[in-house]
Amino acid sequence: PKNIMALATPRSSLLRCGVTINTAVWDAGYSGRSQSLMVVYNPQGFRLQRNARIVQLVFLELTGETEGYHGAYQGENID
């Protein structure tokens, strides 16, 4: 939707393991798959399990409708 944007934050359980995730803002109107960067600070390493919950998405309703995202990455990685 053109009036909703999103932020992703790492889950606290991930942070307790010495791991964080960096993402960009999901712009209002964006359609496509996201990308993120996982950084492991734990010297013991970290094993990620399939289907593990690693982020929380926070959706924010904007005060008005925007033009929406029309950049080069619109529709990226959608099959």
Distance bins in CASP14 RR format, pairs under 12 A and 6 or more apart:
PFRMAT RR
TARGET T0000
AUTHOR 0000-0000-0000
RMODE 2
METHOD distances of the structure
MODEL  1
1 26 0 0 0 0 0 1 0 0 0 0 0
1 27 0 0 0 0 0 1 0 0 0 0 0
1 28 1 0 0 1 0 0 0 0 0 0 0
1 29 1 0 0 1 0 0 0 0 0 0 0
1 30 0 0 0 0 0 1 0 0 0 0 0
1 31 0 0 0 0 0 1 0 0 0 0 0
1 59 0 0 0 0 1 0 0 0 0 0 0
1 60 0 0 0 0 0 1 0 0 0 0 0
1 61 0 0 0 0 1 0 0 0 0 0 0
1 62 0 0 0 0 1 0 0 0 0 0 0
1 64 0 0 0 0 0 1 0 0 0 0 0
1 65 0 0 0 0 1 0 0 0 0 0 0
1 66 0 0 0 0 1 0 0 0 0 0 0
1 68 0 0 0 0 1 0 0 0 0 0 0
1 69 0 0 0 0 0 1 0 0 0 0 0
2 27 0 0 0 0 1 0 0 0 0 0 0
2 28 1 0 1 0 0 0 0 0 0 0 0
2 29 1 0 1 0 0 0 0 0 0 0 0
2 30 0 0 0 0 1 0 0 0 0 0 0
2 31 0 0 0 0 0 1 0 0 0 0 0
2 61 0 0 0 0 0 1 0 0 0 0 0
2 62 0 0 0 0 1 0 0 0 0 0 0
2 64 0 0 0 0 1 0 0 0 0 0 0
2 65 1 0 1 0 0 0 0 0 0 0 0
2 66 1 0 1 0 0 0 0 0 0 0 0
2 67 1 0 0 1 0 0 0 0 0 0 0
2 68 1 0 1 0 0 0 0 0 0 0 0
2 69 0 0 0 0 1 0 0 0 0 0 0
2 70 0 0 0 0 0 1 0 0 0 0 0
3 27 0 0 0 0 0 1 0 0 0 0 0
3 28 1 0 0 1 0 0 0 0 0 0 0
3 29 0 0 0 0 1 0 0 0 0 0 0
3 59 0 0 0 0 0 1 0 0 0 0 0
3 60 0 0 0 0 1 0 0 0 0 0 0
3 61 1 0 0 1 0 0 0 0 0 0 0
3 62 1 0 1 0 0 0 0 0 0 0 0
3 63 0 0 0 0 1 0 0 0 0 0 0
3 64 1 0 1 0 0 0 0 0 0 0 0
3 65 1 0 1 0 0 0 0 0 0 0 0
3 66 1 0 0 1 0 0 0 0 0 0 0
3 67 0 0 0 0 0 1 0 0 0 0 0
3 68 0 0 0 0 1 0 0 0 0 0 0
4 25 0 0 0 0 0 1 0 0 0 0 0
4 26 0 0 0 0 1 0 0 0 0 0 0
4 27 0 0 0 0 1 0 0 0 0 0 0
4 28 1 0 1 0 0 0 0 0 0 0 0
4 29 1 0 0 1 0 0 0 0 0 0 0
4 30 0 0 0 0 1 0 0 0 0 0 0
4 31 0 0 0 0 0 1 0 0 0 0 0
4 57 0 0 0 0 0 1 0 0 0 0 0
4 58 0 0 0 0 0 1 0 0 0 0 0
4 59 1 0 1 0 0 0 0 0 0 0 0
4 60 1 0 0 1 0 0 0 0 0 0 0
4 61 1 0 1 0 0 0 0 0 0 0 0
4 62 1 0 0 1 0 0 0 0 0 0 0
4 63 0 0 0 0 0 1 0 0 0 0 0
4 64 0 0 0 0 0 1 0 0 0 0 0
4 65 0 0 0 0 1 0 0 0 0 0 0
4 66 0 0 0 0 1 0 0 0 0 0 0
4 68 0 0 0 0 0 1 0 0 0 0 0
4 69 0 0 0 0 0 1 0 0 0 0 0
5 24 0 0 0 0 0 1 0 0 0 0 0
5 25 1 0 0 1 0 0 0 0 0 0 0
5 26 1 0 1 0 0 0 0 0 0 0 0
5 27 1 0 0 1 0 0 0 0 0 0 0
5 28 1 0 1 0 0 0 0 0 0 0 0
5 29 0 0 0 0 1 0 0 0 0 0 0
5 30 0 0 0 0 1 0 0 0 0 0 0
5 57 0 0 0 0 0 1 0 0 0 0 0
5 58 0 0 0 0 1 0 0 0 0 0 0
5 59 1 0 0 1 0 0 0 0 0 0 0
5 60 1 0 1 0 0 0 0 0 0 0 0
5 61 0 0 0 0 1 0 0 0 0 0 0
5 62 1 0 0 1 0 0 0 0 0 0 0
5 63 0 0 0 0 0 1 0 0 0 0 0
5 64 0 0 0 0 0 1 0 0 0 0 0
5 65 0 0 0 0 0 1 0 0 0 0 0
5 66 0 0 0 0 1 0 0 0 0 0 0
5 68 0 0 0 0 1 0 0 0 0 0 0
5 69 0 0 0 0 1 0 0 0 0 0 0
6 23 0 0 0 0 1 0 0 0 0 0 0
6 24 0 0 0 0 0 1 0 0 0 0 0
6 25 1 0 0 1 0 0 0 0 0 0 0
6 26 1 1 0 0 0 0 0 0 0 0 0
6 27 0 0 0 0 1 0 0 0 0 0 0
6 28 0 0 0 0 1 0 0 0 0 0 0
6 29 0 0 0 0 0 1 0 0 0 0 0
6 30 0 0 0 0 1 0 0 0 0 0 0
6 32 0 0 0 0 0 1 0 0 0 0 0
6 34 0 0 0 0 1 0 0 0 0 0 0
6 55 0 0 0 0 0 1 0 0 0 0 0
6 56 0 0 0 0 0 1 0 0 0 0 0
6 57 1 0 1 0 0 0 0 0 0 0 0
6 58 1 0 0 1 0 0 0 0 0 0 0
6 59 1 0 1 0 0 0 0 0 0 0 0
6 60 1 0 0 1 0 0 0 0 0 0 0
6 61 0 0 0 0 0 1 0 0 0 0 0
6 62 0 0 0 0 0 1 0 0 0 0 0
6 69 0 0 0 0 0 1 0 0 0 0 0
7 21 0 0 0 0 0 1 0 0 0 0 0
7 22 0 0 0 0 0 1 0 0 0 0 0
7 23 1 0 0 1 0 0 0 0 0 0 0
7 24 0 0 0 0 1 0 0 0 0 0 0
7 25 1 0 0 1 0 0 0 0 0 0 0
7 26 1 0 0 1 0 0 0 0 0 0 0
7 27 0 0 0 0 0 1 0 0 0 0 0
7 34 0 0 0 0 0 1 0 0 0 0 0
7 36 0 0 0 0 0 1 0 0 0 0 0
7 55 0 0 0 0 1 0 0 0 0 0 0
7 56 0 0 0 0 1 0 0 0 0 0 0
7 57 1 0 0 1 0 0 0 0 0 0 0
7 58 1 0 1 0 0 0 0 0 0 0 0
7 59 0 0 0 0 1 0 0 0 0 0 0
7 60 1 0 0 1 0 0 0 0 0 0 0
8 14 0 0 0 0 0 1 0 0 0 0 0
8 20 0 0 0 0 0 1 0 0 0 0 0
8 21 1 0 0 1 0 0 0 0 0 0 0
8 22 0 0 0 0 1 0 0 0 0 0 0
8 23 1 0 1 0 0 0 0 0 0 0 0
8 24 0 0 0 0 1 0 0 0 0 0 0
8 25 0 0 0 0 1 0 0 0 0 0 0
8 26 1 0 0 1 0 0 0 0 0 0 0
8 34 1 0 0 1 0 0 0 0 0 0 0
8 35 0 0 0 0 0 1 0 0 0 0 0
8 36 1 0 0 1 0 0 0 0 0 0 0
8 37 0 0 0 0 0 1 0 0 0 0 0
8 38 0 0 0 0 0 1 0 0 0 0 0
8 53 0 0 0 0 0 1 0 0 0 0 0
8 54 0 0 0 0 1 0 0 0 0 0 0
8 55 1 0 1 0 0 0 0 0 0 0 0
8 56 1 0 0 1 0 0 0 0 0 0 0
8 57 1 0 1 0 0 0 0 0 0 0 0
8 58 1 0 0 1 0 0 0 0 0 0 0
8 59 0 0 0 0 0 1 0 0 0 0 0
8 60 0 0 0 0 0 1 0 0 0 0 0
9 15 0 0 0 0 1 0 0 0 0 0 0
9 20 0 0 0 0 1 0 0 0 0 0 0
9 21 0 0 0 0 1 0 0 0 0 0 0
9 22 0 0 0 0 0 1 0 0 0 0 0
9 23 0 0 0 0 1 0 0 0 0 0 0
9 25 0 0 0 0 0 1 0 0 0 0 0
9 36 0 0 0 0 0 1 0 0 0 0 0
9 54 0 0 0 0 0 1 0 0 0 0 0
9 55 1 0 0 1 0 0 0 0 0 0 0
9 56 1 0 1 0 0 0 0 0 0 0 0
9 57 0 0 0 0 1 0 0 0 0 0 0
9 58 1 0 0 1 0 0 0 0 0 0 0
10 16 0 0 0 0 0 1 0 0 0 0 0
10 17 0 0 0 0 1 0 0 0 0 0 0
10 18 0 0 0 0 1 0 0 0 0 0 0
10 19 1 0 0 1 0 0 0 0 0 0 0
10 20 1 0 1 0 0 0 0 0 0 0 0
10 21 1 0 1 0 0 0 0 0 0 0 0
10 22 0 0 0 0 1 0 0 0 0 0 0
10 23 0 0 0 0 1 0 0 0 0 0 0
10 36 0 0 0 0 1 0 0 0 0 0 0
10 37 0 0 0 0 0 1 0 0 0 0 0
10 38 0 0 0 0 1 0 0 0 0 0 0
10 39 0 0 0 0 1 0 0 0 0 0 0
10 40 0 0 0 0 0 1 0 0 0 0 0
10 41 0 0 0 0 0 1 0 0 0 0 0
10 46 0 0 0 0 0 1 0 0 0 0 0
10 52 0 0 0 0 0 1 0 0 0 0 0
10 53 0 0 0 0 0 1 0 0 0 0 0
10 54 1 0 0 1 0 0 0 0 0 0 0
10 55 1 0 1 0 0 0 0 0 0 0 0
10 56 1 0 0 1 0 0 0 0 0 0 0
10 57 0 0 0 0 0 1 0 0 0 0 0
10 58 0 0 0 0 0 1 0 0 0 0 0
11 17 0 0 0 0 1 0 0 0 0 0 0
11 18 0 0 0 0 0 1 0 0 0 0 0
11 19 0 0 0 0 1 0 0 0 0 0 0
11 20 0 0 0 0 0 1 0 0 0 0 0
11 21 0 0 0 0 1 0 0 0 0 0 0
11 52 0 0 0 0 1 0 0 0 0 0 0
11 53 1 0 0 1 0 0 0 0 0 0 0
11 54 1 0 0 1 0 0 0 0 0 0 0
11 55 1 0 0 1 0 0 0 0 0 0 0
11 56 1 0 1 0 0 0 0 0 0 0 0
11 57 0 0 0 0 0 1 0 0 0 0 0
12 18 0 0 0 0 0 1 0 0 0 0 0
12 19 0 0 0 0 0 1 0 0 0 0 0
12 20 0 0 0 0 0 1 0 0 0 0 0
12 53 0 0 0 0 0 1 0 0 0 0 0
12 54 0 0 0 0 0 1 0 0 0 0 0
12 55 0 0 0 0 0 1 0 0 0 0 0
12 56 0 0 0 0 1 0 0 0 0 0 0
13 19 0 0 0 0 1 0 0 0 0 0 0
13 20 0 0 0 0 0 1 0 0 0 0 0
13 46 0 0 0 0 0 1 0 0 0 0 0
13 49 0 0 0 0 0 1 0 0 0 0 0
13 52 0 0 0 0 1 0 0 0 0 0 0
13 53 0 0 0 0 1 0 0 0 0 0 0
13 54 0 0 0 0 1 0 0 0 0 0 0
13 55 0 0 0 0 0 1 0 0 0 0 0
13 56 0 0 0 0 0 1 0 0 0 0 0
14 20 1 0 0 1 0 0 0 0 0 0 0
14 21 1 0 0 1 0 0 0 0 0 0 0
14 36 0 0 0 0 0 1 0 0 0 0 0
14 38 0 0 0 0 1 0 0 0 0 0 0
14 39 0 0 0 0 0 1 0 0 0 0 0
14 40 0 0 0 0 0 1 0 0 0 0 0
14 41 0 0 0 0 0 1 0 0 0 0 0
14 42 0 0 0 0 0 1 0 0 0 0 0
14 46 0 0 0 0 1 0 0 0 0 0 0
14 48 0 0 0 0 1 0 0 0 0 0 0
14 49 0 0 0 0 0 1 0 0 0 0 0
14 52 0 0 0 0 1 0 0 0 0 0 0
14 53 0 0 0 0 1 0 0 0 0 0 0
14 54 1 0 1 0 0 0 0 0 0 0 0
14 55 0 0 0 0 1 0 0 0 0 0 0
14 56 0 0 0 0 1 0 0 0 0 0 0
15 21 0 0 0 0 1 0 0 0 0 0 0
15 38 0 0 0 0 0 1 0 0 0 0 0
15 39 0 0 0 0 0 1 0 0 0 0 0
15 40 0 0 0 0 0 1 0 0 0 0 0
15 41 0 0 0 0 1 0 0 0 0 0 0
15 42 0 0 0 0 0 1 0 0 0 0 0
15 46 0 0 0 0 0 1 0 0 0 0 0
15 54 0 0 0 0 0 1 0 0 0 0 0
15 55 0 0 0 0 0 1 0 0 0 0 0
15 56 0 0 0 0 0 1 0 0 0 0 0
16 41 0 0 0 0 0 1 0 0 0 0 0
16 42 0 0 0 0 1 0 0 0 0 0 0
16 46 0 0 0 0 0 1 0 0 0 0 0
17 38 0 0 0 0 0 1 0 0 0 0 0
17 39 0 0 0 0 0 1 0 0 0 0 0
17 40 0 0 0 0 1 0 0 0 0 0 0
17 41 0 0 0 0 1 0 0 0 0 0 0
17 42 1 0 0 1 0 0 0 0 0 0 0
17 43 0 0 0 0 0 1 0 0 0 0 0
17 44 0 0 0 0 1 0 0 0 0 0 0
17 45 0 0 0 0 1 0 0 0 0 0 0
17 46 1 0 1 0 0 0 0 0 0 0 0
17 47 0 0 0 0 1 0 0 0 0 0 0
17 48 0 0 0 0 1 0 0 0 0 0 0
17 49 0 0 0 0 0 1 0 0 0 0 0
17 52 0 0 0 0 0 1 0 0 0 0 0
17 54 0 0 0 0 0 1 0 0 0 0 0
18 38 0 0 0 0 0 1 0 0 0 0 0
18 39 0 0 0 0 1 0 0 0 0 0 0
18 40 1 0 0 1 0 0 0 0 0 0 0
18 41 1 0 1 0 0 0 0 0 0 0 0
18 42 1 0 1 0 0 0 0 0 0 0 0
18 43 0 0 0 0 1 0 0 0 0 0 0
18 44 0 0 0 0 1 0 0 0 0 0 0
18 45 0 0 0 0 1 0 0 0 0 0 0
18 46 1 0 0 1 0 0 0 0 0 0 0
19 36 0 0 0 0 0 1 0 0 0 0 0
19 37 0 0 0 0 0 1 0 0 0 0 0
19 38 1 0 0 1 0 0 0 0 0 0 0
19 39 1 0 0 1 0 0 0 0 0 0 0
19 40 1 0 1 0 0 0 0 0 0 0 0
19 41 1 0 0 1 0 0 0 0 0 0 0
19 42 1 0 0 1 0 0 0 0 0 0 0
19 43 0 0 0 0 0 1 0 0 0 0 0
19 44 0 0 0 0 0 1 0 0 0 0 0
19 45 0 0 0 0 1 0 0 0 0 0 0
19 46 1 0 1 0 0 0 0 0 0 0 0
19 47 0 0 0 0 0 1 0 0 0 0 0
19 48 0 0 0 0 1 0 0 0 0 0 0
19 52 0 0 0 0 0 1 0 0 0 0 0
19 54 0 0 0 0 1 0 0 0 0 0 0
19 55 0 0 0 0 0 1 0 0 0 0 0
20 36 0 0 0 0 0 1 0 0 0 0 0
20 37 0 0 0 0 1 0 0 0 0 0 0
20 38 1 0 0 1 0 0 0 0 0 0 0
20 39 1 0 1 0 0 0 0 0 0 0 0
20 40 0 0 0 0 1 0 0 0 0 0 0
20 41 1 0 0 1 0 0 0 0 0 0 0
20 42 0 0 0 0 0 1 0 0 0 0 0
20 46 0 0 0 0 0 1 0 0 0 0 0
20 54 0 0 0 0 1 0 0 0 0 0 0
20 55 0 0 0 0 0 1 0 0 0 0 0
21 34 0 0 0 0 0 1 0 0 0 0 0
21 35 0 0 0 0 0 1 0 0 0 0 0
21 36 1 0 1 0 0 0 0 0 0 0 0
21 37 1 0 0 1 0 0 0 0 0 0 0
21 38 1 0 1 0 0 0 0 0 0 0 0
21 39 1 0 0 1 0 0 0 0 0 0 0
21 40 0 0 0 0 0 1 0 0 0 0 0
21 41 0 0 0 0 0 1 0 0 0 0 0
21 46 0 0 0 0 0 1 0 0 0 0 0
21 48 0 0 0 0 0 1 0 0 0 0 0
21 52 0 0 0 0 0 1 0 0 0 0 0
21 53 0 0 0 0 0 1 0 0 0 0 0
21 54 1 0 0 1 0 0 0 0 0 0 0
21 55 1 0 1 0 0 0 0 0 0 0 0
21 56 0 0 0 0 0 1 0 0 0 0 0
21 57 0 0 0 0 0 1 0 0 0 0 0
22 34 0 0 0 0 0 1 0 0 0 0 0
22 35 0 0 0 0 0 1 0 0 0 0 0
22 36 1 0 0 1 0 0 0 0 0 0 0
22 37 1 0 1 0 0 0 0 0 0 0 0
22 38 0 0 0 0 1 0 0 0 0 0 0
22 39 1 0 0 1 0 0 0 0 0 0 0
22 54 0 0 0 0 0 1 0 0 0 0 0
22 55 0 0 0 0 0 1 0 0 0 0 0
23 33 0 0 0 0 0 1 0 0 0 0 0
23 34 1 0 0 1 0 0 0 0 0 0 0
23 35 1 0 0 1 0 0 0 0 0 0 0
23 36 1 0 1 0 0 0 0 0 0 0 0
23 37 1 0 0 1 0 0 0 0 0 0 0
23 38 0 0 0 0 0 1 0 0 0 0 0
23 39 0 0 0 0 0 1 0 0 0 0 0
23 54 0 0 0 0 0 1 0 0 0 0 0
23 55 1 0 0 1 0 0 0 0 0 0 0
23 56 0 0 0 0 0 1 0 0 0 0 0
23 57 0 0 0 0 1 0 0 0 0 0 0
23 58 0 0 0 0 0 1 0 0 0 0 0
24 30 0 0 0 0 1 0 0 0 0 0 0
24 34 1 0 0 1 0 0 0 0 0 0 0
24 35 1 0 0 1 0 0 0 0 0 0 0
24 36 0 0 0 0 1 0 0 0 0 0 0
24 37 0 0 0 0 1 0 0 0 0 0 0
24 69 0 0 0 0 0 1 0 0 0 0 0
24 73 0 0 0 0 1 0 0 0 0 0 0
25 34 0 0 0 0 0 1 0 0 0 0 0
25 36 0 0 0 0 0 1 0 0 0 0 0
25 57 0 0 0 0 0 1 0 0 0 0 0
25 58 0 0 0 0 0 1 0 0 0 0 0
25 59 0 0 0 0 0 1 0 0 0 0 0
25 60 0 0 0 0 1 0 0 0 0 0 0
25 62 0 0 0 0 0 1 0 0 0 0 0
25 69 0 0 0 0 0 1 0 0 0 0 0
26 32 0 0 0 0 1 0 0 0 0 0 0
26 33 0 0 0 0 0 1 0 0 0 0 0
26 34 1 0 0 1 0 0 0 0 0 0 0
26 35 0 0 0 0 0 1 0 0 0 0 0
26 36 0 0 0 0 0 1 0 0 0 0 0
26 55 0 0 0 0 0 1 0 0 0 0 0
26 57 0 0 0 0 1 0 0 0 0 0 0
26 58 0 0 0 0 1 0 0 0 0 0 0
26 59 0 0 0 0 1 0 0 0 0 0 0
26 60 0 0 0 0 1 0 0 0 0 0 0
26 68 0 0 0 0 0 1 0 0 0 0 0
26 69 0 0 0 0 1 0 0 0 0 0 0
26 73 0 0 0 0 0 1 0 0 0 0 0
26 74 0 0 0 0 0 1 0 0 0 0 0
27 34 0 0 0 0 0 1 0 0 0 0 0
27 60 0 0 0 0 0 1 0 0 0 0 0
27 62 0 0 0 0 0 1 0 0 0 0 0
27 66 0 0 0 0 1 0 0 0 0 0 0
27 67 0 0 0 0 0 1 0 0 0 0 0
27 68 1 0 0 1 0 0 0 0 0 0 0
27 69 1 0 1 0 0 0 0 0 0 0 0
27 70 0 0 0 0 1 0 0 0 0 0 0
27 71 0 0 0 0 1 0 0 0 0 0 0
27 73 0 0 0 0 1 0 0 0 0 0 0
27 74 0 0 0 0 1 0 0 0 0 0 0
28 59 0 0 0 0 0 1 0 0 0 0 0
28 60 0 0 0 0 1 0 0 0 0 0 0
28 61 0 0 0 0 1 0 0 0 0 0 0
28 62 1 0 1 0 0 0 0 0 0 0 0
28 63 0 0 0 0 0 1 0 0 0 0 0
28 64 0 0 0 0 1 0 0 0 0 0 0
28 65 0 0 0 0 1 0 0 0 0 0 0
28 66 1 0 1 0 0 0 0 0 0 0 0
28 67 0 0 0 0 1 0 0 0 0 0 0
28 68 1 0 1 0 0 0 0 0 0 0 0
28 69 1 0 0 1 0 0 0 0 0 0 0
28 70 0 0 0 0 0 1 0 0 0 0 0
28 74 0 0 0 0 0 1 0 0 0 0 0
29 62 0 0 0 0 0 1 0 0 0 0 0
29 65 0 0 0 0 1 0 0 0 0 0 0
29 66 1 0 0 1 0 0 0 0 0 0 0
29 67 0 0 0 0 1 0 0 0 0 0 0
29 68 1 0 1 0 0 0 0 0 0 0 0
29 69 1 0 1 0 0 0 0 0 0 0 0
29 70 0 0 0 0 1 0 0 0 0 0 0
29 71 0 0 0 0 0 1 0 0 0 0 0
29 73 0 0 0 0 0 1 0 0 0 0 0
29 74 0 0 0 0 1 0 0 0 0 0 0
29 75 0 0 0 0 0 1 0 0 0 0 0
30 66 0 0 0 0 0 1 0 0 0 0 0
30 68 1 0 0 1 0 0 0 0 0 0 0
30 69 1 0 1 0 0 0 0 0 0 0 0
30 70 0 0 0 0 1 0 0 0 0 0 0
30 71 0 0 0 0 1 0 0 0 0 0 0
30 72 0 0 0 0 0 1 0 0 0 0 0
30 73 1 0 0 1 0 0 0 0 0 0 0
30 74 1 0 0 1 0 0 0 0 0 0 0
30 75 0 0 0 0 1 0 0 0 0 0 0
30 76 0 0 0 0 1 0 0 0 0 0 0
30 77 0 0 0 0 0 1 0 0 0 0 0
30 78 0 0 0 0 0 1 0 0 0 0 0
31 68 0 0 0 0 0 1 0 0 0 0 0
31 69 0 0 0 0 1 0 0 0 0 0 0
31 70 0 0 0 0 0 1 0 0 0 0 0
31 71 0 0 0 0 0 1 0 0 0 0 0
31 73 0 0 0 0 1 0 0 0 0 0 0
31 74 1 0 0 1 0 0 0 0 0 0 0
31 75 1 0 1 0 0 0 0 0 0 0 0
31 76 0 0 0 0 1 0 0 0 0 0 0
31 77 0 0 0 0 0 1 0 0 0 0 0
31 78 1 0 0 1 0 0 0 0 0 0 0
32 69 0 0 0 0 1 0 0 0 0 0 0
32 71 0 0 0 0 0 1 0 0 0 0 0
32 73 1 0 0 1 0 0 0 0 0 0 0
32 74 1 0 0 1 0 0 0 0 0 0 0
32 75 1 0 1 0 0 0 0 0 0 0 0
32 76 1 0 1 0 0 0 0 0 0 0 0
32 77 1 0 0 1 0 0 0 0 0 0 0
32 78 1 0 1 0 0 0 0 0 0 0 0
32 79 0 0 0 0 0 1 0 0 0 0 0
33 73 0 0 0 0 1 0 0 0 0 0 0
33 74 0 0 0 0 0 1 0 0 0 0 0
33 75 0 0 0 0 1 0 0 0 0 0 0
33 76 1 0 0 1 0 0 0 0 0 0 0
33 77 1 1 0 0 0 0 0 0 0 0 0
33 78 1 0 0 1 0 0 0 0 0 0 0
33 79 0 0 0 0 1 0 0 0 0 0 0
34 55 0 0 0 0 1 0 0 0 0 0 0
34 57 0 0 0 0 1 0 0 0 0 0 0
34 73 0 0 0 0 1 0 0 0 0 0 0
34 75 0 0 0 0 0 1 0 0 0 0 0
34 76 0 0 0 0 1 0 0 0 0 0 0
34 77 0 0 0 0 1 0 0 0 0 0 0
34 78 0 0 0 0 0 1 0 0 0 0 0
35 73 0 0 0 0 1 0 0 0 0 0 0
35 76 0 0 0 0 1 0 0 0 0 0 0
35 77 0 0 0 0 1 0 0 0 0 0 0
36 54 0 0 0 0 1 0 0 0 0 0 0
36 55 1 0 0 1 0 0 0 0 0 0 0
36 57 0 0 0 0 0 1 0 0 0 0 0
37 54 0 0 0 0 0 1 0 0 0 0 0
37 55 0 0 0 0 0 1 0 0 0 0 0
38 45 0 0 0 0 0 1 0 0 0 0 0
38 46 0 0 0 0 1 0 0 0 0 0 0
38 48 1 0 0 1 0 0 0 0 0 0 0
38 52 0 0 0 0 0 1 0 0 0 0 0
38 54 1 0 0 1 0 0 0 0 0 0 0
38 55 0 0 0 0 1 0 0 0 0 0 0
39 45 0 0 0 0 0 1 0 0 0 0 0
39 46 0 0 0 0 1 0 0 0 0 0 0
40 46 1 0 1 0 0 0 0 0 0 0 0
40 47 0 0 0 0 0 1 0 0 0 0 0
40 48 0 0 0 0 1 0 0 0 0 0 0
46 52 0 0 0 0 0 1 0 0 0 0 0
46 54 0 0 0 0 0 1 0 0 0 0 0
48 54 1 0 0 1 0 0 0 0 0 0 0
60 66 0 0 0 0 0 1 0 0 0 0 0
62 68 0 0 0 0 1 0 0 0 0 0 0
68 74 0 0 0 0 1 0 0 0 0 0 0
69 75 0 0 0 0 1 0 0 0 0 0 0
69 76 0 0 0 0 0 1 0 0 0 0 0
END
